[in-house]
Amino acid sequence: MSNNENENFRDSIATIDKEGKRNFIHPKKPKGRYTNYRTYVSWFLLAILFASPFIKINGNQFLLFNIIDRKFNIFGQPFWPQDFYLLVLSLLVSVVFIILFTVIFGRIFCGWMCPQTIFMEMIFRKIEYLIEGDRNKQIKLEKQAWDTEKITKKTIKWILFALVSFLIANAFLAYFIGGDVLIQHVQDGPIAHVDTFIKLLVFTAVFYFVFAWFREQVCIIACPYGRLQSVLLDNKSIVVAYDHKRGEDRQKLRKNEDREEKQYGDCIDCKQCVLVCPTGIDIRNGTQLECVNCTACIDACDEIMDTVGFDRGLIRYASENNIVKGEKFKYNARIISYIVVLTLLFTFFVTLLFLRNDVQANFLHLPGQLYTTNGDEVSNVYTFKIINKTNNPYENIQVKLLSHEGKMEVVGGQINLPKGGLYEGTVFVKINKDDLSDSKEKIEIGIFDKDELIEETDTNFSSPLQLK
């Protein structure tokens, strides 16, 4: 923390003024090594985001989350609602990973990988810089009357914002209805698919609202991750931090002044770190909820340090203990515990993933139907579902009893399973009374492909209470 004892900054946020009205942030355009690195990472992630719905692996979309039709593809592998336990495990792994990552590196995800930050800083903000100019020009434009210049620039900006929002909406919708379906709907036109067009407009409106008006408020107010970090961070966490031991007492730089003699710090109070901050905070006040670890302040400070001839790193990635005590990062018991838990969960998840059956069958007694008898033969009727989780079709699947002698008669005859598809049908199971020992007996059923057993399942078989 800074030596400044005034903690009033924690009682308010930069995006709200003293009268409670919205204070729009106009950050200065950042530049520097970290900004360049973040730009490269953003290009890579944006390419993945827009390409994933249209990449196919063995005919399956790379990423698909079709909740309505209950079709899910993750890295080209189809998943079904029956694999929900894998989804839960994957979410647990993700949560523990985020916790571990936050404990060590703070809110670095927000600044480098979060879609909100990438879209805001790498697309919408750049459009704003291109049309309205840097910070000072934007502020001047905001204050001037609605003349031709202002109307023209604002209109162009809003139109571009709307077009980009529409493009992002298309990309996101492709994850839910499928890339091929979206392309077909676009080719057919909005009149042929009004429901899809309405969804696109809704998505577009949401994105436009977020990036044209709500902006950094998402990170400050809406996102729960900012609150979570306050619980997870400690003095050993590596965050974007101001070296207050080196920087204080901060004073303006004056010509021919001996700063060492007057015991001034390296901070010359230029406030460049504040001007480039996309959430409007002063990093010199210490770690704050609003900080998204975007590193813009690091680049701005390094540039000033180069200009005045001081060493870089007044603002840098560091822990509080590193700044105060000079301690290097060490793995403590807390971090090791998270690593152990994460390793166990990930191992369990991968094991279940590899043990997952390629074909899954489920047989349920037809509701409202009792058994029937024909001489010594007892018959039960079942509805069944067979799911093909692979990219290979199965033709002429056979269902046979494994635990009892008897017959299985499928209504409709032949069972064909398309790749990544589902077959639903009805089957009559007939077993001789002499082979039954209970009024509700467990029977085992095998699913065969060309005499090869590919799945086993079981169900209950009802029969007369008193057998002879």
Phi, psi and omega in degrees: 000153175291158175290348180297120184275354181283112183255017183296337181298336180282350181268359181211170177237154187292339184274000178234128180276181184296337180270003178084011180265159181294130176248104184287132181274132175239081183290147175291145182296120182281155174206150182143182186295316181292324176297321177295315179299315180296325178296316179296316178298319181296317178301316180298313181292322177295321178298317178296315182301313184279337183269330187305319181291348185244001175272135180244137172236113184055037177085358181255140177299140184302313176226125180216133179227065182277091185291322183296312180270002178056048176240127183225130173237130177234116184055038176083358180259127181287139176232151183237166178305333178293344178263023184301327180299327177291323177296316179299315180296319179296323177294321177297316178300317180296317181296313180296322178296316179297319178298313180298315181298320181290319179301322183274311190247008179068218187266036184296331178302319183297320184278336188247329189233347182293129179304324179300312180292318182297312179297316185292310188275328187261349179237293187293318180294324179292324175298320180295316178298321183295320185270314187261346181093186182284188189310305185298320179292324178294315179297318179297319180295322180296323185277336184283161182293165181281074177268188183300317181299311183294316180298317181296310182295316180296319180296314179298316180298313182295323178296316178295320176302316181295318180295316178295320177299320178295320178295315178297321179298319177299316180297316181292321180296327180298332178291336186258331180247351179103139181297317180296320180296317180297315179299318179296320179294323177295319179293324180286336180096158184295331181295324182286338182222071184297322182297319178294320180295321178296317177300318178299317180295322179295311177302315181300315180298320180296310180297320180297316179300315183295312189269341178266333184231308186289318170049237185294347177300332177302314182289325186276319188253310191276322187287125180285344184296326178299322177288324181296323184295329180294335178277326188273330184287147172220188184292348182262351181289139180272119182225173171287114189226150176265127180280089185289336178293323179275328188274333183266148002282122182284136179211152177298149179279125179239144184296135177061025180264135178272096184290329180292319179297321181274003178059041174275153177276179181282345178286121181263013175055043180279343178064018177294328178295330178282321184292330182270351185291124181288346176250003172078018183267168173252105184298342180290347176278357179104182180298129182228153181303324185286344183289125180255013178056044183278349177072005179300323180291329177296311180299317182295317181290319179300321179297318179293318179299320177297322183293318184269356176086019176264165178290146174291169174096011175298322168244128186201175171284115181197160174264164178297321179293328178293321181286313186281315187251351182075016182284139173273163183295135177226148175280116178261180184298325181295313181294318180298321179298316178297320180296318179297313179299316180297317180297316180296314180297317181294319178298316179297318180296312181297321179299312179295328180295318180283335179274355181297130180291143177290330179233135179233132182238148180218121181245126180234136177300134181299122184301138177080000181251124175269170176294159173233155180237147176219091186070237179268004184258132177252135183236137173233148180248137184230149165262146182218155174231134175237122184252129175262111183265008182253178177263011180248133177284150175244132179243142178055054175293140178248141174245130184223152174283134179256330187263341185222158169281135180170191183231149174233119183246109181276127178291124182100347174082251192289139178250119177242128181252115176287162179296132181060026186246183185226138174239128177242137182201187179232142182220141174260128178249125184236125182226142178288143181303325184294341180266004181250146182234356184213156180288339175223094189253142179280130177238148179252137184237137179248143176254124186241139171241107181054051178069007177257124180289119182246349179197145175236144176211174179217163178202176180261142180243120182270148181208172179304146182296322180248111181266146178242000000 
